[in-house]
Structures are given as structure tokens and as C-alpha cells.
Amino acid sequence: DADVTQTPRNRITKTGKRIMLECSQTKGHDRMYWYRQDPGLGLRLIYYSFDVKDINKGEISDGYSVSRQAQAKFSLSLESAIPNQTALYFCATSDSTGGPGEQYFGPGTRLTVT
Amino acid sequence: GENVEQHPSTLSVQEGDSAVIKCTYSDSASNYFPWYKQELGKRPQLIIDIRSNVGEKKDQRIAVTLNKTAKHFSLHITETQPEDSAVYFCAAPTRHSGYSTLTFGKGTMLLVSP
């Protein structure tokens, strides 16, 4: 789904470095999410934002921060990367009508911290 | 928050057989239950969802059933085909003050052998 894009798609970084993952969407959705996927652990919510002025911690927010620069852009930062943050990261969006509904995922960013 | 358990973690079937994946949830007020399919190297995509005012929903070879009393819901795939091979995730809403996010199960890897 080209409507949700993530950059970079792959990144290798060293322990202690700061890194930013970016997400953009053209779906016009208010709600945006960042998830982390690890083998056998499913999709775990890191942060979510229900509009530009709204930022909330998810299940596993420690070591991460986010910025909602505009309705269409939601960035995830690792202030000081550590090896156990090696994972596949997904951004997702959903609209705000009628309660919980379909989430649209980006293609993912594979991050390796050495 | 919501606790979602998904079983089995892996499932191998022969082409043409049926496959069933089951999820349980903890919040009796949950009212929306989606299933996502993630093919190898791809993003998760919604394949079917059900709301709590119905007990079953079908879409061609896939169906979802919901038992609110027992707090479980299941994905049924009939006449499986090799292209059904993927990881499947269930999810249920986690309530916050005034809105909901989704809590995902840990996933089921389905392998359909020709």
C-alpha cells in the first residue's frame, strides 16, 4: 500500500548512536502508530498519536521517543540505540470514525544495532 | 489492558485441508476483533474482522467466529492453498480514556504444503 511509506527501509547502526525512522501517509488519517515486531512476539505498540497534538506511550516506549510533525508525518527516534532494539519496525495509520477499525501498515524498517 | 493469547504458534496443513487459529481475550467489553495476514517480507494486512454484534462472518474461504461468553474468536480457512502460507495475527481493542488501540496476539505461522 503506497499510501503509507517508511524511510529508511533498512538501517544498520552502532550502539549509542541516535537514529530516526520516518513515516508518511497520504490516506488523510488522524491516527498513527509505531509498532515493533520481533520473532515470536507479534506486534507490540511503542507509541501512538490520535492527532497532531496528541502523543501517547504504548506497551514498550522505554528507549524511544516520537514526534508528530504534521497530520501526515510521524517519526520514531532511538536516542541511544542498543542491540536489543534490533527489530522490524512498522508504522500504521487508521481513521478516527466509528471506534477501532482497520489499520494500514507501512512496508517496515529493518533496524540492526551492532 | 487487554491480554490476547493466540494458538497455535505454528500450523502445518496439506493443501485442501482446513486450518483453524484461535485467540482468547480478557476484556469482556471488547467489541472489535480483526485478523491480519503477513506474507514473508511483507506488511501485515487486514483480511477479515468481526464486531461483537455478530457471531460469524465469512468472506469466500475465510471465516471468523466469535464467542463473547467464552471470550474467544477463531479464524477458519477452508480449502487451503499454498498462497495461504503466512503469519496470521489476531487483535483485540485495548481501551484508554475515550479511545482504543489494538493489542495483537503473538502470531501463527501457517504452512500449507502442496
Contacts between the chains, C-beta under 8 A, distances in Angstrom:
chain1	res1	chain2	res2	distance
A	1	B	43	7.3
A	1	B	45	7.7
A	33	B	101	7.2
A	40	B	9	7.2
A	40	B	106	6.2
A	40	B	107	7.6
A	41	B	106	6.0
A	42	B	6	7.7
A	42	B	89	6.1
A	42	B	104	4.7
A	42	B	105	5.8
A	42	B	106	4.1
A	42	B	107	5.0
A	43	B	44	6.9
A	43	B	89	6.4
A	43	B	104	4.3
A	44	B	104	7.6
A	45	B	101	6.0
A	45	B	102	7.7
A	45	B	103	7.6
A	48	B	101	5.7
A	50	B	99	6.2
A	56	B	96	7.2
A	58	B	101	7.1
A	59	B	1	7.8
A	59	B	103	7.8
A	90	B	43	6.6
A	90	B	44	7.3
A	99	B	31	7.5
A	99	B	32	6.6
A	99	B	93	7.8
A	99	B	100	6.6
A	100	B	32	4.6
A	100	B	93	4.7
A	100	B	100	4.6
A	100	B	101	7.6
A	100	B	102	6.3
A	101	B	32	7.4
A	102	B	34	7.0
A	102	B	46	4.8
A	102	B	49	7.1
A	103	B	46	7.3
A	103	B	102	6.6
A	105	B	43	4.1
A	105	B	44	5.1
A	105	B	45	7.1
A	106	B	43	6.5
A	107	B	42	7.9
A	107	B	43	5.5
A	108	B	43	6.0
